[in-house]
Amino acid sequence: MKIYFKEDKLPEITETLMKSGLTQRGFAKTIGVSGPYISQIFTGNRNPGPAIAKKICDSLKYKFDDIFFIQSGYKSEHNKSA
């Protein structure tokens, strides 16, 4: 399973950061991760783990389901021919 940002929420999250006076790098420092890592999460090139996703939500005052979704990597029809 992986955690993904809801793409339609990214502009809202960026605006929230700006209104808080934070850059992505400053925000990253606030939650204890590197600037490049948070940038990769925001661009969809990396997925946050549960702990980082929670820190993002807590710091920005969002509920998890408002900005993230979880996608299962399981195939329900796996090995159907066996």
C-alpha positions, 0 to 999 in steps of 0.5 A, spaced: 500 500 500 502 507 498 500 513 500 499 519 495 497 526 495 490 528 492 493 532 486 487 536 486 489 538 493 496 540 491 494 548 490 491 548 496 496 545 500 501 550 497 497 556 498 496 554 506 504 553 506 505 560 503 500 563 508 503 560 513 510 564 511 513 557 509 517 555 503 517 547 501 524 547 504 522 551 511 516 546 511 520 540 510 525 543 516 519 544 521 517 536 520 524 534 520 525 532 513 529 534 507 527 539 502 528 535 496 524 529 500 518 534 501 519 537 494 519 529 491 512 528 495 509 534 493 511 533 485 508 525 486 515 522 485 516 519 492 510 517 497 510 519 504 510 513 509 505 513 514 509 517 520 511 523 515 504 523 512 501 524 519 506 530 520 504 533 514 497 533 516 498 535 523 503 541 521 498 543 516 492 542 520 488 537 515 485 531 516 489 525 513 483 523 508 482 531 506 489 531 502 491 523 502 489 517 499 491 510 500 492 505 494 492 498 495 498 494 491 494 488 491 491 484 485 484 482 487 485 477 481 492 475 482 493 468 479 486 467 477 488 461 472 492 457 478 
